[in-house]
Amino acid sequence: MRELGADEVIDYTQVDFTAAAGDIDVVIDTIGGEYGPRSLRTLRPGGIVVSLASPAEGYLAAEARPLGLRAAFMIVEADQAGMREIASLAASGRLRPRIEATLPLERAGKAHELAESGRTRGKIVLIVG
């Protein structure tokens, strides 16, 4: 995670992140489920949890509001200009994707198991053809 620019790393599988982190401005929730509501406890007043996990996480805004906090869902829509910029960053070496696993299409079931485990640290690539 330090390679990605993190100043401090907390392994949520080993440590209760709500006890280890506090006074946070922004939490990006990529997991969903119980992690969104738990993340609210780490925010400073006016802080925000941005969920990338699911539009169903919208209920989080109702929980955040009475606490003086915010929550939002965000999804990125692909567009040609954005894709060209990403390609440029990759070509220049400034964007380095992390690959967790590369599997043949026949092992798509295993890829789903990995993705659903919540323990991957990179993308799962299926090879087609």
C-alpha positions in Angstrom: 0.0 0.0 0.0 2.9 2.3 0.6 3.8 1.8 -3.1 0.4 3.4 -3.8 1.1 6.4 -1.6 -0.3 5.4 1.7 1.4 7.2 4.7 0.0 4.7 7.2 -1.2 1.2 6.6 -3.7 -0.7 8.8 -4.4 -4.4 8.0 -8.1 -4.5 8.7 -7.9 -8.3 8.8 -5.6 -8.1 11.9 -6.6 -4.9 13.6 -9.9 -3.1 14.3 -9.5 -0.2 12.0 -12.1 1.8 13.9 -9.8 1.7 16.9 -6.6 2.3 15.0 -7.8 5.2 12.8 -9.5 8.5 13.6 -9.9 12.1 12.7 -10.2 11.1 9.0 -11.5 13.4 6.3 -12.4 10.9 3.6 -12.8 7.1 3.6 -13.1 5.3 0.3 -15.0 2.1 0.9 -14.3 -0.5 -1.7 -15.7 -3.4 0.4 -19.2 -2.4 1.4 -21.4 -4.3 3.9 -20.5 -3.5 7.5 -17.4 -1.5 6.6 -19.3 1.6 5.5 -21.1 2.1 8.9 -18.0 1.2 10.8 -16.0 3.7 8.8 -18.3 6.5 10.0 -16.7 6.1 13.4 -13.3 7.0 12.0 -14.4 10.4 10.5 -13.9 13.9 11.9 -16.9 16.2 11.8 -17.9 17.0 8.3 -16.0 13.9 7.0 -17.3 11.7 4.2 -17.4 8.0 3.3 -17.5 7.4 -0.4 -18.7 3.9 -1.3 -17.5 2.3 -4.5 -19.0 -1.0 -3.4 -22.7 -0.8 -4.3 -25.5 1.6 -4.9 -27.3 -0.3 -2.1 -24.8 1.5 0.2 -27.0 4.6 -0.2 -28.6 3.9 3.2 -25.3 5.1 4.7 -26.2 8.7 4.0 -29.1 8.4 6.4 -26.8 7.0 9.1 -24.2 9.7 8.5 -26.4 12.8 8.5 -27.4 12.8 12.2 -23.7 12.5 13.1 -22.8 15.6 11.1 -21.1 13.3 8.5 -21.7 12.6 4.9 -21.8 9.5 2.7 -22.1 9.0 -1.0 -21.9 6.4 -3.7 -19.7 6.8 -6.7 -19.3 4.9 -9.9 -17.0 5.8 -12.7 -18.4 5.7 -16.2 -16.0 5.0 -19.0 -15.6 7.7 -21.7 -13.1 8.0 -24.6 -11.2 10.9 -23.1 -10.8 9.2 -19.8 -9.7 5.9 -21.4 -7.1 7.8 -23.5 -5.7 9.5 -20.4 -5.5 6.1 -18.5 -3.7 4.6 -21.5 -1.3 7.5 -21.5 -0.6 7.1 -17.8 0.0 3.4 -18.3 2.3 3.9 -21.3 4.4 6.4 -19.3 4.7 4.0 -16.4 2.9 6.4 -14.0 0.0 4.0 -13.7 1.0 0.5 -12.5 -2.0 -1.8 -12.0 -1.5 -4.5 -9.4 -2.5 -8.0 -10.6 -3.6 -10.4 -7.9 -4.2 -13.4 -10.1 -4.3 -14.4 -13.8 -6.5 -17.3 -14.6 -7.8 -19.0 -17.7 -11.5 -18.4 -18.5 -12.2 -22.0 -17.5 -11.4 -21.0 -13.9 -13.8 -18.1 -13.8 -15.5 -19.7 -10.8 -12.2 -19.5 -8.9 -11.9 -15.8 -9.9 -15.3 -15.2 -8.4 -14.3 -16.9 -5.2 -11.2 -14.7 -5.0 -13.1 -11.5 -5.7 -15.8 -12.4 -3.1 -13.3 -13.2 -0.4 -12.6 -9.5 0.1 -8.9 -10.3 0.6 -7.5 -9.5 -2.9 -5.0 -6.7 -3.2 -5.2 -6.3 -7.0 -7.2 -7.1 -10.1 -8.1 -10.6 -11.2 -7.5 -11.1 -14.8 -9.3 -13.8 -16.9 -7.4 -14.9 -20.1 -9.8 -15.4 -23.0 -8.7 -17.4 -26.0 
